Amino acid sequence: KGPYQPLPSEDLASWAPQTSDVEGIKAFMKRMLEL
């Protein structure tokens, strides 16, 4: 245990697609690689 409070998983990357949204993840990764 450290001094930091673990964040709820929904707060880690609200801008990223849900892990269950496979098509969303593919489109998201494609967009990120184009930047």
N, CA, C and O atoms as a CHARMM CRD file, in Angstrom:
* protein
*
  140
    1    1 LYS  N      0.84900  -1.20400   0.00000 PROA 1      0.00000
    2    1 LYS  CA     0.00000   0.00000   0.00000 PROA 1      0.00000
    3    1 LYS  C      0.87700   1.24300   0.00000 PROA 1      0.00000
    4    1 LYS  O      1.84400   1.33700   0.75600 PROA 1      0.00000
    5    2 GLY  N      0.52900   2.18600  -0.85000 PROA 2      0.00000
    6    2 GLY  CA     1.29300   3.42300  -0.92300 PROA 2      0.00000
    7    2 GLY  C      0.44000   4.59900  -0.48400 PROA 2      0.00000
    8    2 GLY  O     -0.69200   4.42000  -0.03400 PROA 2      0.00000
    9    3 PRO  N      0.98100   5.79600  -0.61300 PROA 3      0.00000
   10    3 PRO  CA     0.26500   7.00500  -0.19600 PROA 3      0.00000
   11    3 PRO  C     -0.86500   7.39500  -1.14100 PROA 3      0.00000
   12    3 PRO  O     -1.67700   8.26300  -0.82000 PROA 3      0.00000
   13    4 TYR  N     -0.91600   6.74900  -2.31500 PROA 4      0.00000
   14    4 TYR  CA    -1.90800   7.16000  -3.30700 PROA 4      0.00000
   15    4 TYR  C     -3.13300   6.27300  -3.26600 PROA 4      0.00000
   16    4 TYR  O     -3.03200   5.05500  -3.12300 PROA 4      0.00000
   17    5 GLN  N     -4.28700   6.89600  -3.39300 PROA 5      0.00000
   18    5 GLN  CA    -5.55100   6.15900  -3.43500 PROA 5      0.00000
   19    5 GLN  C     -5.72100   5.63400  -4.85700 PROA 5      0.00000
   20    5 GLN  O     -5.63600   6.41200  -5.80600 PROA 5      0.00000
   21    6 PRO  N     -5.95800   4.33400  -5.02900 PROA 6      0.00000
   22    6 PRO  CA    -6.17200   3.83800  -6.39600 PROA 6      0.00000
   23    6 PRO  C     -7.42200   4.47000  -7.00500 PROA 6      0.00000
   24    6 PRO  O     -8.43800   4.63300  -6.33000 PROA 6      0.00000
   25    7 LEU  N     -7.33700   4.81700  -8.27000 PROA 7      0.00000
   26    7 LEU  CA    -8.48300   5.42600  -8.93800 PROA 7      0.00000
   27    7 LEU  C     -9.46000   4.35700  -9.38800 PROA 7      0.00000
   28    7 LEU  O     -9.05000   3.26000  -9.76600 PROA 7      0.00000
   29    8 PRO  N    -10.75800   4.66800  -9.35000 PROA 8      0.00000
   30    8 PRO  CA   -11.72800   3.74800  -9.94500 PROA 8      0.00000
   31    8 PRO  C    -11.42700   3.59900 -11.43300 PROA 8      0.00000
   32    8 PRO  O    -11.02600   4.56400 -12.08400 PROA 8      0.00000
   33    9 SER  N    -11.61600   2.40900 -11.97100 PROA 9      0.00000
   34    9 SER  CA   -11.23600   2.15700 -13.36100 PROA 9      0.00000
   35    9 SER  C    -11.95500   3.08500 -14.32900 PROA 9      0.00000
   36    9 SER  O    -11.40400   3.41400 -15.38000 PROA 9      0.00000
   37   10 GLU  N    -13.17400   3.51600 -14.00300 PROA 10     0.00000
   38   10 GLU  CA   -13.90200   4.38300 -14.93300 PROA 10     0.00000
   39   10 GLU  C    -13.28200   5.78100 -15.01300 PROA 10     0.00000
   40   10 GLU  O    -13.57600   6.53400 -15.94100 PROA 10     0.00000
   41   11 ASP  N    -12.43000   6.13100 -14.04900 PROA 11     0.00000
   42   11 ASP  CA   -11.78800   7.44400 -14.06500 PROA 11     0.00000
   43   11 ASP  C    -10.43900   7.44400 -14.77500 PROA 11     0.00000
   44   11 ASP  O     -9.88800   8.51000 -15.05300 PROA 11     0.00000
   45   12 LEU  N     -9.90100   6.26700 -15.07100 PROA 12     0.00000
   46   12 LEU  CA    -8.54400   6.20700 -15.61700 PROA 12     0.00000
   47   12 LEU  C     -8.42800   6.84400 -16.98500 PROA 12     0.00000
   48   12 LEU  O     -7.50800   7.62500 -17.22900 PROA 12     0.00000
   49   13 ALA  N     -9.34800   6.52000 -17.88500 PROA 13     0.00000
   50   13 ALA  CA    -9.28300   7.07600 -19.23800 PROA 13     0.00000
   51   13 ALA  C    -10.69100   7.21700 -19.78200 PROA 13     0.00000
   52   13 ALA  O    -11.14100   6.40900 -20.59400 PROA 13     0.00000
   53   14 SER  N    -11.37600   8.24500 -19.32800 PROA 14     0.00000
   54   14 SER  CA   -12.76500   8.44500 -19.75900 PROA 14     0.00000
   55   14 SER  C    -12.85400   8.77500 -21.23700 PROA 14     0.00000
   56   14 SER  O    -13.91900   8.63700 -21.83800 PROA 14     0.00000
   57   15 TRP  N    -11.73300   9.21600 -21.84100 PROA 15     0.00000
   58   15 TRP  CA   -11.71100   9.56000 -23.26500 PROA 15     0.00000
   59   15 TRP  C    -11.49000   8.32900 -24.13200 PROA 15     0.00000
   60   15 TRP  O    -11.67100   8.38900 -25.34800 PROA 15     0.00000
   61   16 ALA  N    -11.10400   7.22300 -23.52400 PROA 16     0.00000
   62   16 ALA  CA   -10.84700   5.99400 -24.28700 PROA 16     0.00000
   63   16 ALA  C    -12.12700   5.16600 -24.39000 PROA 16     0.00000
   64   16 ALA  O    -12.99700   5.25200 -23.52300 PROA 16     0.00000
   65   17 PRO  N    -12.24000   4.36800 -25.44700 PROA 17     0.00000
   66   17 PRO  CA   -13.42400   3.51300 -25.57200 PROA 17     0.00000
   67   17 PRO  C    -13.45800   2.44700 -24.48100 PROA 17     0.00000
   68   17 PRO  O    -12.42400   2.10800 -23.90600 PROA 17     0.00000
   69   18 GLN  N    -14.63100   1.92700 -24.20100 PROA 18     0.00000
   70   18 GLN  CA   -14.77100   0.85000 -23.22800 PROA 18     0.00000
   71   18 GLN  C    -14.03900  -0.39000 -23.73100 PROA 18     0.00000
   72   18 GLN  O    -13.97700  -0.62600 -24.93700 PROA 18     0.00000
   73   19 THR  N    -13.48900  -1.17600 -22.81900 PROA 19     0.00000
   74   19 THR  CA   -12.72600  -2.36000 -23.20900 PROA 19     0.00000
   75   19 THR  C    -13.60300  -3.38900 -23.91500 PROA 19     0.00000
   76   19 THR  O    -13.09400  -4.22700 -24.66000 PROA 19     0.00000
   77   20 SER  N    -14.90300  -3.33500 -23.68900 PROA 20     0.00000
   78   20 SER  CA   -15.80800  -4.28200 -24.34900 PROA 20     0.00000
   79   20 SER  C    -16.17300  -3.83000 -25.76100 PROA 20     0.00000
   80   20 SER  O    -16.72900  -4.60200 -26.54100 PROA 20     0.00000
   81   21 ASP  N    -15.85500  -2.57000 -26.08600 PROA 21     0.00000
   82   21 ASP  CA   -16.20800  -2.01000 -27.39700 PROA 21     0.00000
   83   21 ASP  C    -15.05700  -2.23200 -28.37700 PROA 21     0.00000
   84   21 ASP  O    -14.24900  -1.33400 -28.61800 PROA 21     0.00000
   85   22 VAL  N    -14.99400  -3.44700 -28.94000 PROA 22     0.00000
   86   22 VAL  CA   -13.85500  -3.83000 -29.78400 PROA 22     0.00000
   87   22 VAL  C    -13.73600  -2.93400 -31.00800 PROA 22     0.00000
   88   22 VAL  O    -12.64100  -2.46900 -31.32600 PROA 22     0.00000
   89   23 GLU  N    -14.83900  -2.68500 -31.69800 PROA 23     0.00000
   90   23 GLU  CA   -14.80200  -1.82300 -32.89100 PROA 23     0.00000
   91   23 GLU  C    -14.38400  -0.40800 -32.51300 PROA 23     0.00000
   92   23 GLU  O    -13.62200   0.23400 -33.23600 PROA 23     0.00000
   93   24 GLY  N    -14.87800   0.07100 -31.39000 PROA 24     0.00000
   94   24 GLY  CA   -14.50500   1.40300 -30.91700 PROA 24     0.00000
   95   24 GLY  C    -13.01300   1.49100 -30.63400 PROA 24     0.00000
   96   24 GLY  O    -12.37300   2.49700 -30.94000 PROA 24     0.00000
   97   25 ILE  N    -12.46600   0.43500 -30.04900 PROA 25     0.00000
   98   25 ILE  CA   -11.03300   0.40000 -29.75300 PROA 25     0.00000
   99   25 ILE  C    -10.22300   0.41400 -31.04200 PROA 25     0.00000
  100   25 ILE  O     -9.22900   1.13300 -31.14400 PROA 25     0.00000
  101   26 LYS  N    -10.64200  -0.37600 -32.02500 PROA 26     0.00000
  102   26 LYS  CA    -9.92900  -0.41100 -33.31000 PROA 26     0.00000
  103   26 LYS  C     -9.92100   0.97000 -33.95800 PROA 26     0.00000
  104   26 LYS  O     -8.88100   1.43300 -34.42500 PROA 26     0.00000
  105   27 ALA  N    -11.07800   1.62400 -33.98700 PROA 27     0.00000
  106   27 ALA  CA   -11.17500   2.95500 -34.58900 PROA 27     0.00000
  107   27 ALA  C    -10.33300   3.95500 -33.78900 PROA 27     0.00000
  108   27 ALA  O     -9.67000   4.82200 -34.35900 PROA 27     0.00000
  109   28 PHE  N    -10.37300   3.81700 -32.46400 PROA 28     0.00000
  110   28 PHE  CA    -9.62600   4.70700 -31.58200 PROA 28     0.00000
  111   28 PHE  C     -8.12000   4.56100 -31.80700 PROA 28     0.00000
  112   28 PHE  O     -7.41000   5.55900 -31.93000 PROA 28     0.00000
  113   29 MET  N     -7.63400   3.32400 -31.86200 PROA 29     0.00000
  114   29 MET  CA    -6.20900   3.08700 -32.08300 PROA 29     0.00000
  115   29 MET  C     -5.77400   3.61200 -33.44900 PROA 29     0.00000
  116   29 MET  O     -4.69300   4.18300 -33.58800 PROA 29     0.00000
  117   30 LYS  N     -6.62100   3.41500 -34.45000 PROA 30     0.00000
  118   30 LYS  CA    -6.32300   3.90400 -35.79600 PROA 30     0.00000
  119   30 LYS  C     -6.17900   5.43300 -35.77100 PROA 30     0.00000
  120   30 LYS  O     -5.25400   5.98100 -36.37000 PROA 30     0.00000
  121   31 ARG  N     -7.09600   6.11300 -35.07800 PROA 31     0.00000
  122   31 ARG  CA    -7.03500   7.57200 -34.94900 PROA 31     0.00000
  123   31 ARG  C     -5.76400   8.00400 -34.23200 PROA 31     0.00000
  124   31 ARG  O     -5.10500   8.95300 -34.65700 PROA 31     0.00000
  125   32 MET  N     -5.41400   7.31600 -33.14700 PROA 32     0.00000
  126   32 MET  CA    -4.23300   7.69000 -32.37500 PROA 32     0.00000
  127   32 MET  C     -2.96500   7.53300 -33.21800 PROA 32     0.00000
  128   32 MET  O     -2.05500   8.35900 -33.13700 PROA 32     0.00000
  129   33 LEU  N     -2.90900   6.46900 -34.02700 PROA 33     0.00000
  130   33 LEU  CA    -1.72500   6.23100 -34.85300 PROA 33     0.00000
  131   33 LEU  C     -1.60500   7.24800 -35.97700 PROA 33     0.00000
  132   33 LEU  O     -0.50800   7.48300 -36.48500 PROA 33     0.00000
  133   34 GLU  N     -2.72000   7.85600 -36.37200 PROA 34     0.00000
  134   34 GLU  CA    -2.69800   8.84900 -37.45200 PROA 34     0.00000
  135   34 GLU  C     -2.22100  10.21500 -36.97300 PROA 34     0.00000
  136   34 GLU  O     -1.80600  11.04100 -37.78600 PROA 34     0.00000
  137   35 LEU  N     -2.27200  10.46300 -35.67800 PROA 35     0.00000
  138   35 LEU  CA    -1.89100  11.77500 -35.15800 PROA 35     0.00000
  139   35 LEU  C     -0.39000  12.03400 -35.27700 PROA 35     0.00000
  140   35 LEU  O      0.08600  13.09800 -34.88200 PROA 35     0.00000
